[in-house]
């Protein structure tokens, strides 16, 4: 008897490709997922860029304030150590510690007592104090010289201004010439590449002269300054507290300081007025290093130093930073 073999039956689920409809549905789903991923990436990238710009803006603003604060804290400084006693007295510098302008200096290289103002643009300020190798950073080539705001050496050529000069200890040398720091801070290139610049007294062979301006910090768009004044001038550190000389009674802009009526204490009217300044209130308007992409409708809102609201449409972030610094070499507490 022969065996009978049955023919194999046809497979019920034969292998086959995607239909056109299935392929279109798959592509659509894939495109939706890709679009969502790209949108998430774009939002995250924009947020990251904005966060980076804000962080850099804050760091620049704090750095700029700290830089000027350090100079203002030294304004009016002058000290002489009496050898062997450990005591200190005012030894050399006496006079106005600061002098400012509402707007730029007409000639920022002029002598301190000849500085005048344009009344336009950002404010400017000149800061003076006795410079030593202890309160300034000596340069590599002039390690024995005090330096200005740019690190350039200053010759010790200014005669003691204190009248009468302090009496030295027995056997100690009399007060001699000293290095006078006279640093002028101003905002340059405000409309194109804004930055905080400085020019200061520096050595020119055997003499001193105000040097050329050099940038200190970029992205400073504007500087506004108010001055806390007393009723009478205090042009050097005193031994006792006097409310007429050491109590701030009001804050004025530079024009307001210049407009004060003489107190009758000093014959030099400019010294009488600016010798009353005991504190400086400073506001810096900072700009981000570069514009941010995809500026929101209406731009970025910010407040200026005069506390008015403004909106920038150029893509740059802006923020103001404010500080008040007491001139500790003029201020005496009760």
GIKA-V857355 format. One record per pair of residues at least 12 apart in sequence whose C-alpha atoms are under 10 Angstrom apart, sorted by sequence separation. I is the first residue (numbers start at 1). J is the second residue. If there is no record, write none. Layout:
((I/J) (I/J))
This chain:
((78/90) (79/91) (80/92) (104/116) (105/117) (106/118) (132/144) (133/145) (134/146) (135/147) (136/148) (137/149) (139/151) (140/152) (141/153) (142/154) (185/197) (186/198) (199/211) (200/212) (231/243) (232/244) (233/245) (234/246) (258/270) (260/272) (261/273) (299/311) (300/312) (301/313) (77/90) (78/91) (79/92) (99/112) (103/116) (104/117) (105/118) (106/119) (132/145) (133/146) (136/149) (137/150) (138/151) (139/152) (140/153) (162/175) (184/197) (185/198) (186/199) (198/211) (199/212) (200/213) (230/243) (231/244) (232/245) (233/246) (257/270) (260/273) (263/276) (298/311) (299/312) (300/313) (307/320) (77/91) (78/92) (79/93) (98/112) (99/113) (101/115) (102/116) (103/117) (104/118) (105/119) (106/120) (112/126) (131/145) (132/146) (133/147) (137/151) (138/152) (139/153) (184/198) (185/199) (198/212) (199/213) (200/214) (230/244) (231/245) (232/246) (258/272) (259/273) (260/274) (298/312) (299/313) (300/314) (304/318) (305/319) (306/320) (77/92) (78/93) (100/115) (101/116) (102/117) (103/118) (104/119) (105/120) (112/127) (131/146) (132/147) (136/151) (137/152) (138/153) (160/175) (183/198) (184/199) (185/200) (197/212) (198/213) (199/214) (230/245) (231/246) (232/247) (257/272) (258/273) (298/313) (299/314) (300/315) (302/317) (303/318) (304/319) (305/320) (77/93) (78/94) (96/112) (99/115) (100/116) (101/117) (102/118) (103/119) (104/120) (105/121) (108/124) (112/128) (130/146) (131/147) (132/148) (137/153) (138/154) (159/175) (160/176) (161/177) (183/199) (184/200) (197/213) (198/214) (199/215) (229/245) (230/246) (231/247) (257/273) (258/274) (297/313) (299/315) (300/316) (301/317) (302/318) (303/319) (304/320) (305/321) (76/93) (77/94) (96/113) (99/116) (100/117) (101/118) (102/119) (103/120) (104/121) (105/122) (108/125) (131/148) (136/153) (159/176) (160/177) (161/178) (182/199) (183/200) (184/201) (196/213) (197/214) (198/215) (199/216) (229/246) (230/247) (231/248) (256/273) (257/274) (285/302) (295/312) (296/313) (299/316) (300/317) (301/318) (302/319) (303/320) (304/321) (305/322) (76/94) (101/119) (102/120) (103/121) (104/122) (105/123) (108/126) (158/176) (159/177) (160/178) (182/200) (183/201) (196/214) (197/215) (198/216) (229/247) (230/248) (231/249) (257/275) (285/303) (286/304) (295/313) (299/317) (300/318) (301/319) (302/320) (76/95) (101/120) (102/121) (103/122) (104/123) (105/124) (157/176) (158/177) (159/178) (181/200) (182/201) (183/202) (195/214) (196/215) (197/216) (198/217) (228/247) (229/248) (230/249) (231/250) (257/276) (285/304) (295/314) (296/315) (76/96) (77/97) (102/122) (103/123) (104/124) (105/125) (133/153) (156/176) (157/177) (158/178) (159/179) (180/200) (181/201) (182/202) (195/215) (196/216) (197/217) (228/248) (229/249) (230/250) (254/274) (257/277) (284/304) (285/305) (295/315) (75/96) (76/97) (101/122) (102/123) (103/124) (104/125) (105/126) (156/177) (157/178) (158/179) (159/180) (180/201) (181/202) (194/215) (195/216) (196/217) (197/218) (227/248) (228/249) (229/250) (230/251) (283/304) (284/305) (294/315) (295/316) (75/97) (76/98) (101/123) (102/124) (103/125) (132/154) (155/177) (156/178) (157/179) (158/180) (179/201) (180/202) (195/217) (196/218) (228/250) (229/251) (283/305) (291/313) (292/314) (293/315) (295/317) (74/97) (75/98) (100/123) (101/124) (102/125) (131/154) (155/178) (156/179) (157/180) (179/202) (194/217) (195/218) (196/219) (197/220) (227/250) (228/251) (229/252) (282/305) (283/306) (291/314) (292/315) (293/316) (100/124) (101/125) (132/156) (154/178) (155/179) (156/180) (179/203) (194/218) (195/219) (196/220) (226/250) (227/251) (228/252) (291/315) (292/316) (72/97) (99/124) (100/125) (101/126) (131/156) (154/179) (155/180) (188/213) (193/218) (194/219) (195/220) (196/221) (226/251) (227/252) (228/253) (252/277) (290/315) (291/316) (292/317) (72/98) (99/125) (100/126) (130/156) (153/179) (154/180) (155/181) (184/210) (188/214) (193/219) (194/220) (195/221) (196/222) (225/251) (226/252) (227/253) (251/277) (290/316) (291/317) (98/125) (99/126) (100/127) (154/181) (182/209) (183/210) (184/211) (186/213) (188/215) (192/219) (193/220) (194/221) (195/222) (196/223) (225/252) (226/253) (227/254) (251/278) (253/280) (288/315) (289/316) (290/317) (98/126) (99/127) (130/158) (153/181) (154/182) (180/208) (182/210) (183/211) (185/213) (187/215) (193/221) (194/222) (225/253) (226/254) (229/257) (248/276) (251/279) (252/280) (253/281) (288/316) (289/317) (97/126) (98/127) (99/128) (179/208) (184/213) (185/214) (186/215) (187/216) (190/219) (192/221) (224/253) (225/254) (226/255) (227/256) (228/257) (231/260) (233/262) (247/276) (248/277) (249/278) (251/280) (252/281) (287/316) (288/317) (289/318) (97/127) (98/128) (185/215) (187/217) (188/218) (189/219) (190/220) (191/221) (224/254) (226/256) (227/257) (231/261) (232/262) (233/263) (245/275) (246/276) (247/277) (248/278) (251/281) (286/316) (287/317) (288/318) (96/127) (97/128) (98/129) (148/179) (185/216) (187/218) (189/220) (190/221) (226/257) (231/262) (232/263) (233/264) (234/265) (235/266) (245/276) (246/277) (247/278) (248/279) (286/317) (287/318) (288/319) (96/128) (97/129) (146/178) (147/179) (148/180) (149/181) (187/219) (188/220) (189/221) (190/222) (231/263) (232/264) (233/265) (244/276) (245/277) (246/278) (286/318) (287/319) (95/128) (96/129) (146/179) (147/180) (148/181) (149/182) (150/183) (187/220) (188/221) (232/265) (233/266) (245/278) (285/318) (286/319) (287/320) (94/128) (95/129) (145/179) (146/180) (147/181) (148/182) (149/183) (186/220) (187/221) (188/222) (232/266) (285/319) (286/320) (93/128) (94/129) (146/181) (148/183) (149/184) (187/222) (284/319) (285/320) (286/321) (93/129) (94/130) (149/185) (186/222) (187/223) (235/271) (284/320) (285/321) (92/129) (93/130) (186/223) (234/271) (235/272) (283/320) (284/321) (285/322) (92/130) (93/131) (185/223) (233/271) (234/272) (283/321) (284/322) (91/130) (233/272) (235/274) (236/275) (282/321) (283/322) (284/323) (232/272) (233/273) (234/274) (235/275) (282/322) (283/323) (231/272) (232/273) (233/274) (234/275) (235/276) (281/322) (282/323) (283/324) (231/273) (232/274) (233/275) (234/276) (235/277) (281/323) (282/324) (230/273) (232/275) (233/276) (234/277) (235/278) (280/323) (281/324) (282/325) (229/273) (230/274) (231/275) (232/276) (233/277) (234/278) (280/324) (281/325) (136/181) (229/274) (230/275) (231/276) (232/277) (233/278) (279/324) (280/325) (281/326) (132/178) (133/179) (154/200) (155/201) (157/203) (229/275) (230/276) (231/277) (279/325) (280/326) (131/178) (132/179) (150/197) (154/201) (155/202) (156/203) (227/274) (229/276) (230/277) (278/325) (279/326) (280/327) (130/178) (131/179) (132/180) (149/197) (150/198) (152/200) (153/201) (154/202) (155/203) (228/276) (229/277) (230/278) (278/326) (279/327) (130/179) (131/180) (132/181) (149/198) (150/199) (151/200) (152/201) (153/202) (154/203) (155/204) (157/206) (227/276) (228/277) (229/278) (230/279) (277/326) (278/327) (279/328) (129/179) (130/180) (131/181) (148/198) (149/199) (150/200) (152/202) (153/203) (154/204) (155/205) (156/206) (157/207) (158/208) (227/277) (228/278) (229/279) (277/327) (278/328) (75/126) (76/127) (77/128) (78/129) (79/130) (129/180) (130/181) (131/182) (148/199) (149/200) (150/201) (151/202) (152/203) (153/204) (155/206) (156/207) (157/208) (226/277) (227/278) (228/279) (229/280) (278/329) (279/330) (75/127) (76/128) (77/129) (78/130) (79/131) (128/180) (129/181) (130/182) (148/200) (149/201) (150/202) (155/207) (156/208) (227/279) (228/280) (278/330) (279/331) (74/127) (75/128) (76/129) (77/130) (78/131) (79/132) (128/181) (129/182) (147/200) (148/201) (149/202) (154/207) (155/208) (226/279) (227/280) (228/281) (277/330) (278/331) (72/126) (73/127) (74/128) (75/129) (76/130) (77/131) (78/132) (127/181) (128/182) (129/183) (147/201) (148/202) (154/208) (155/209) (226/280) (227/281) (276/330) (277/331) (278/332) (72/127) (74/129) (75/130) (126/181) (127/182) (128/183) (147/202) (148/203) (153/208) (154/209) (225/280) (226/281) (227/282) (275/330) (71/127) (72/128) (73/129) (74/130) (126/182) (127/183) (128/184) (146/202) (147/203) (225/281) (226/282) (71/128) (72/129) (74/131) (126/183) (127/184) (224/281) (225/282) (226/283) (71/129) (77/135) (125/183) (126/184) (127/185) (145/203) (224/282) (225/283) (68/127) (125/184) (126/185) (152/211) (223/282) (224/283) (225/284) (124/184) (125/185) (126/186) (223/283) (224/284) (74/135) (124/185) (125/186) (150/211) (222/283) (223/284) (224/285) (123/185) (124/186) (148/210) (222/284) (223/285) (123/186) (124/187) (148/211) (150/213) (221/284) (222/285) (223/286) (71/135) (122/186) (123/187) (150/214) (220/284) (221/285) (222/286) (71/136) (93/158) (121/186) (122/187) (149/214) (150/215) (220/285) (221/286) (222/287) (92/158) (93/159) (94/160) (95/161) (121/187) (122/188) (150/216) (219/285) (220/286) (221/287) (92/159) (93/160) (94/161) (95/162) (121/188) (149/216) (219/286) (220/287) (92/160) (93/161) (94/162) (122/190) (218/286) (219/287) (220/288) (91/160) (92/161) (93/162) (94/163) (121/190) (218/287) (219/288) (220/289) (91/161) (92/162) (93/163) (112/182) (218/288) (219/289) (91/162) (92/163) (111/182) (112/183) (218/289) (219/290) (90/162) (91/163) (93/165) (112/184) (126/198) (128/200) (91/164) (92/165) (125/198) (126/199) (127/200) (128/201) (162/235) (91/165) (92/166) (124/198) (126/200) (162/236) (90/165) (91/166) (108/183) (109/184) (89/165) (90/166) (91/167) (108/184) (89/166) (91/168) (108/185) (71/149) (89/167) (108/186) (89/168) (105/184) (105/185) (224/304) (225/305) (68/149) (104/185) (105/186) (224/305) (67/149) (78/160) (87/169) (104/186) (222/304) (223/305) (224/306) (91/174) (92/175) (103/186) (104/187) (222/305) (248/331) (78/162) (82/166) (85/169) (91/175) (92/176) (98/182) (100/184) (103/187) (104/188) (246/330) (247/331) (82/167) (83/168) (84/169) (91/176) (92/177) (93/178) (97/182) (98/183) (99/184) (100/185) (101/186) (245/330) (246/331) (247/332) (80/166) (82/168) (83/169) (84/170) (92/178) (93/179) (98/184) (245/331) (246/332) (247/333) (81/168) (82/169) (83/170) (84/171) (91/178) (92/179) (93/180) (245/332) (246/333) (247/334) (80/168) (81/169) (82/170) (83/171) (84/172) (92/180) (196/284) (246/334) (83/172) (242/331) (243/332) (82/172) (83/173) (108/198) (109/199) (111/201) (241/331) (242/332) (243/333) (82/173) (108/199) (109/200) (195/286) (237/328) (238/329) (241/332) (242/333) (243/334) (82/174) (108/200) (109/201) (194/286) (195/287) (237/329) (238/330) (240/332) (241/333) (242/334) (194/287) (236/329) (237/330) (238/331) (239/332) (240/333) (241/334) (235/329) (236/330) (237/331) (238/332) (240/334) (80/175) (234/329) (235/330) (236/331) (237/332) (193/289) (228/324) (234/330) (187/284) (221/318) (223/320) (225/322) (227/324) (228/325) (233/330) (234/331) (111/209) (112/210) (124/222) (125/223) (220/318) (221/319) (222/320) (223/321) (224/322) (225/323) (226/324) (227/325) (228/326) (110/209) (111/210) (122/221) (123/222) (124/223) (125/224) (219/318) (221/320) (223/322) (225/324) (227/326) (228/327) (78/178) (109/209) (110/210) (121/221) (122/222) (123/223) (124/224) (125/225) (220/320) (109/210) (121/222) (122/223) (123/224) (124/225) (78/180) (108/210) (109/211) (121/223) (122/224) (123/225) (108/211) (109/212) (121/224) (122/225) (123/226) (77/181) (108/212) (109/213) (76/181) (108/213) (75/181) (74/181) (75/182) (71/183) (68/185) (103/222) (103/223) (102/223) (103/224) (102/224) (103/225) (101/224) (102/225) (101/225) (102/226) (100/225) (101/226) (100/226) (100/227) (99/227) (98/227) (125/254) (123/253) (124/254) (123/254) (64/196) (119/254) (119/255) (96/233) (97/234) (117/254) (95/233) (96/234) (97/235) (117/255) (95/234) (96/235) (97/236) (94/234) (95/235) (96/236) (94/235) (95/236) (93/235) (94/236) (93/236) (94/237) (92/236) (93/237) (91/236) (90/236) (90/237) (89/237) (90/238) (67/216) (89/238) (67/217) (89/239) (102/253) (103/254) (64/216) (101/253) (102/254) (103/255) (64/217) (100/253) (101/254) (102/255) (63/217) (64/218) (100/254) (101/255) (102/256) (64/219) (99/254) (100/255) (113/268) (61/217) (64/220) (101/257) (114/270) (60/217) (100/257) (101/258) (113/270) (60/218) (61/219) (78/236) (79/237) (99/257) (100/258) (113/271) (60/219) (61/220) (76/235) (77/236) (78/237) (99/258) (123/282) (60/220) (76/236) (77/237) (123/283) (76/237) (57/219) (122/284) (122/285) (99/270) (99/271) (96/270) (97/271) (99/273) (100/274) (96/271) (99/274) (95/271) (96/272) (98/274) (99/275) (95/272) (96/273) (97/274) (98/275) (96/274) (97/275) (98/276) (99/277) (95/274) (96/275) (97/276) (98/277) (95/275) (96/276) (97/277) (98/278) (94/275) (96/277) (97/278) (98/279) (98/280) (76/275) (129/329) (75/278) (73/279) (72/279) (73/280) (72/280) (69/280) (69/282) (68/282) (65/282) (65/283) (65/284) (64/284) (61/283) (62/284) (64/286) (61/284) (61/285) (62/286) (61/286) (60/286) (61/287) (60/287) (61/288) (58/286) (60/288) (57/286) (58/287) (60/289) (98/327) (57/287) (58/288) (97/327) (56/287) (57/288) (56/288) (57/289) (97/329) (54/287) (55/288) (56/289) (97/330) (53/287) (54/288) (96/330) (53/288) (54/289) (52/288) (53/289) (53/290) (50/288) (53/291) (53/292) (90/329) (52/292) (50/291) (49/291) (50/292) (49/292) (50/293) (49/293) (46/292) (46/293) (46/294) (77/327) (79/329) (75/326) (76/327) (77/328) (78/329) (72/324) (73/325) (75/327) (76/328) (77/329) (72/325) (73/326) (74/327) (75/328) (76/329) (77/330) (69/323) (71/325) (72/326) (73/327) (74/328) (75/329) (76/330) (68/323) (69/324) (70/325) (72/327) (73/328) (74/329) (75/330) (65/321) (69/325) (71/327) (72/328) (73/329) (64/321) (65/322) (66/323) (68/325) (69/326) (72/329) (61/319) (65/323) (69/327) (61/320) (62/321) (65/324) (57/317) (58/318) (61/321) (62/322) (57/318) (58/319) (60/321) (61/322) (62/323) (57/319) (58/320) (53/316) (54/317) (57/320) (58/321) (53/317) (54/318) (54/319) (50/317))
